[in-house]
Amino acid sequence: MTSRQQFLRKIVYLVIMAVLLGVLAYLGTPAAPSRDPQRSSPGGVLAQVREKEGLTPTQLGQLDPSGEAIKLATLGMRGVAVHILWMRAEDYKRRKDWTNLSAALEQMVKLEPHFVTVWRHQGWNLAFNVSVEFDDYRERFRWVIRGIKFLQEGIRYNEREPVLYGDVGWTYGWKIGMADESKQFRRLFMDPADPYEIHQGRPPKDNWLVGKDWYREAERLTDQGAILRTTPLIFYSHRPKFQMNYAEAIEKEGTFGETAMDAWKTGWYEFVNEFGHRELPSGYEDFPTIRLYERELLLQQARELAQQIDELAPGLREQLLAERRKELTPEEQKAYDTPAYDRTVRQVELALSAEIKMRLTHEQVARRITDSAKRKKALELARKAMELERRAQIVEHNRNIVNYDYWKRHAEVEQQPEAVAAREAMFQSLEAYHNNDHITAMELFLEAARRWQKVIEKNPDIQYDDGFVNDLSDITDRYMRIFDQLDEVFPEDFALQEIIRRRVKRRPEYQIAMEKVAAAQKAIQAGDLGQARSNLEEAFSQFHELTELVKSLKLLSDRQTINDMMHAINLYDAVMVKLGDVFPRNFVLADIIHIQCLHAPELVAIKRHTAMANSILTVGVNPANLAKARAEFEQALPQAAALLKKFPHLARLSDRRTATEIAELDINYNRLLSTTGENLPVDYPLREFHEKVVPILEKEYSEPAQPETQPTSARSGSSPKT
Amino acid sequence: MPIEIELPQLSTWIGPAFLAWLSAALGLATLCGLIGFIWCLLLYGRRAPQRFWDLLRSGVVDLVLVSPRRIGALAWLTIKEAFGRKVTVVVLLFCVGLLFAGWFLDPTSSEPHRLYLNFVLGTTNYLVILLVIFLAAFRLPGDIQNKTIFTVLTKPVRTSEIVTGQILGLIAVGSFILGTMWIISYPFVVRGLYHTHAVNPADLRPLGEPVTLPDGSQGQALQGWTEPTWGHRHRFFVDANGNPRVDMERGHTHSVRVEKSADGKVTYRLGGPEGQLVARVPIYGSLVFRDRNGFDVEKGISVGDEWTYRSYIEGASQAAAIWTFKNLKPEEFPGDTIPIEMNIGVFRTHKGDIERGILGSLSVRNPENGLMVELQVFESKEFSILALDIPKKITRFSSVRVEPRKIKHANGTIEYVSLKPVDPKVLSQKEFDLFRDFRSSDGTIEIWIRCLESGQYFGMAKPDLYIRAGNRSFFLNLFKGYFGIWLQMVLAIGFGVTLSTFLGTPVTLVSTLGVTIAGMAHQFMRQIVTGELYPGVETPARFGPIESFIRLFTQEGVMVEIPRTLGLTVARAIDLVFLAWLNLLSYIVPPMDRLGFIDFVAYGYNVSPSLLAVNIITVAGYLVLLIVAGHFFLRSREVAA
């Protein structure tokens, strides 16, 4: 290569370098802001785009010299370094090396301070996953707070990321307020000494309200135009729900009266008037934005338009509906006419089918109008009405996602003085229970039930709300331990019976059981005892499942349902009488019969007299004592006969424990007579029981337990404890 | 401190290790000799045997007749050159790192001392190893490339002296840098961890009723909290006499000074943290488990934890964890008690009482006659050290009994471990002597841990319970931590210099870096080869590069079965070759990760002399072979030149 060639090559290189530098400068020159607008420079294309999109480091959040220094130290291998650190962090977590995990996270975020996912994922990781690795709840709490502080640190670098504010709020609310340890967590959170440095010198505030404040801040940002990288519908629902969670939490901890009512009122206001009125993306192209409160308004407007159509052709709609109704099967008609709440599972399906057949659009009505001018007008009205209905449907769909109707009604009811009073009585009842004052606890619970009854009377619609019914039914299930402790059953006038009944009637187990009972009745009438027996056993199995779901039924919380069960038992008894058989040893509803027997005055009297007689005989067997014991037995015998008359199926061993009590009375009385050399009196009230039932029981006790014959679902039921 | 691999004991390790080293050395010598001979054949044809013999003979002579003076001179030359290349910049870099460390070291962490120590030792490790690799890689090839090596070779020096001199010189440079870092890091750690707390006397609440003191005055015990600093606070007590005490929190406590002003106002001044920077001396025992039916088993049960380090025992059952400590002598424990420390895991299957830990019991048993007593019930505390004392004179105990141990064999037969009979009178004793009644004739004592709550579990591994035989100096232990780095550095230098005798600078650099990285990940390599990385995976081939690549792209985890296609079978076949290569490599590459003691220092455990000796001997073994190999490589290169 000659020197000339070398020179030319160098020139070419220089030119290429100059061109590339020019391109680089055009694209990448940094912005140079200055106080003097004339001297400031907007920088290259990239700098201008960054500025326009709000992506400059200063716009994203605070600048961090340490992070920048570490980034430089990685010599352009930042991505690799972050990946290695992420893997290390996972490994530290797996090996429960919390100190190094924290350090790895610290380094990771220094490298990627504006990568929001890192902050969100690892903040959640610390607060929700790492915290639960600790056995001590104080350590758990420490890690929850660490997770929150990690997220707050993320906000410092990403000041315009509403999701990070939301995550902080979410963790304050849910992790502290809803965890298994929420009682302890809330106590630590509200500690005036603030050992975890949460409140930064401010007086402690409820965790739900603190969470709510963070959501409010996030909303402020989105209102200012910050991009919300999550579903707005759900995101905006959190703040008012947190207010309602706050109201629930303070009631759970014993704060009632005006404070509780105000908390609920605020919750309702924020949910309905703020969240409900917020413009939200609908997820549908035809109506891209909606407001949740407007459904009723839209439907009202649609109804008015429909009325106008009807005025153009009076009676036409009714005529068309009548035509369609004729196409329904009788079952569909019945299901369609039954109120939605009272429909059985089968009827729900039939009603749906009927509704499809009965569906009549405004357009269909309008098209049937014969007068062309009126038809044209009606078609225009129909179009508008259908548009309104479509929009209402979209609103409803979005409402369902956040359970809008439930929360709205819930807040409306809970802010009423009657509801707060009912909650207060329940709280006091629980307090009394924990203080081992079970009688007061029971009285207070019954008072709470009466107060709930008042709430229902004032708001009759809530008894058709599944959520509300289930809540109250669950509460009854939880409080039944008070009755259990006292060996009591729910009183016959228990105020929440109707609510429990509603829940029971909605359960498919109950519906199937009742269908089986009806089928058994028909089989009995047809003389098919085998089928009747089979149907009834299936019904018992379903009833048993029901008592496992609605536990308070075991203590007779709803007498109507218990009567349904007893009706089935009586039918079964009739079948057993005809078949000459007895109830199976593991009869699944034996407990339901037993609890009734236990609270029957007859069995109480039998137990008292038998115990008295036995204690007399324990002192010494002499003529005087024998006479006294006999007198006691003879007072018990008519009671036993009365009990058998009240529960005749006891003679077919429907409840072996009660039957055994009677059998013991019979055997002891017979022994006494044989001691005195007497025979059974002619008018012995338990003669039939003595001759037919006692031998069966004696035989059963002398034999090992029979293999089970009940269906699988019934096997989990109680077994005789005799 | 989790110790996932068995720590070797010098006495049991040295014999097999020496034999393994000898066989490896002989194998390597034979292999190198064979290659050398073939090489001579190619170069010299019929004269090859003579040339090979000359080379071998003179090589051995060179090795044997080394001059320490000349080695010293060459080492000094290396040192001078290294300092000429401004190696001290690394120390400056380290100092700069320390200056800015506060930005990313979080003193509010639950164990800040571990964070600080990990940082200083980790930073030192990376900096020093990188430095010596660069120095080693540039030194000799540079000389050869610049022909300056001929200046040395023309002098009356042997090649073995050049290699040894280079290695020793670089070791000296590295040692100087490490020593400087050790001295600098100690005050950095101590100062970094220094903090104190304020106590507001007005916040202290009365504890119990006032008591009358011997001087007739009334005294009132007080309790409260210190002000929070670095995300924690300590429980603070003042007894009726006015003596204050600070509770342990986050592994440390503080000394307290009471100051009374003229108007009788009391002020409590807390000192710096105490008990954080320690070097505990643990005596580890062996661990076996007893299952819920009372049979001895090697492992407890798994609670589904991904990390299988600990296995668990079931509460309120016969399950127990049994540690056996051997050669325990009363004179080793001068006090009235034997301190033990434990760090056990807890797994709850139900919430239970979350206001407190799970209850467990500590018992001692004589393995010879089965005599056992329960000493105390303790409350579990996870992820922190629970210190308990076993009294030498046992006066408070319960459940005195003879506890047999039994094993259920695979064929269903039950074998009872034979026991010496116990005098029935012993069972009714009111006092026991730990060493007389519970130590077997060979000096063995068993410590049993049980979980007492039904449905709850304790998890443990062997190092989770140990007898604490006092403390050693933390300053010295920090030195040992640096010494571990020094050992790694020596190996890196050895490899660097040896590889540089026959490779060019860039290749030497990459190769030494490769060996060092592989050495640092030695345990990981072995886990891949043996399949221990994910216990339960049926074949290690799953960790092969090709299958890993497939799984990466199909987004399937390691534990997920993927359809066995022809492609997968081929991939696994190729992977097996890769894994065989990795297996071979794992025997050649030194286990550098085991040479470091960073975890020991950071967790506060003394590095035992036995472990130190094992690591020194390991490094020496590698270094000898590297010097010999380097010498022959350089000699062959010289001959070729």
Interface residues (C-beta under 8 A of the other chain):
Chain A: S66 A69 I70 R94 R95 K96 D97 W98 T99 N100 S102 A103 E106 Q107 K110 F134 D135 D136 Y137 E139 R142 D180 E181 Q184 A193 D194 P195 Y196 E197
Chain B: P2 F100 W103 F104 L105 D106 S109 S110 E111 R114 L115 N118 F119 D203 W225 P228 G231 H232 R233 E306 W307 Y309 V346 R348 K351 I354 E355 G357 I358 S380 K381 E382 F383
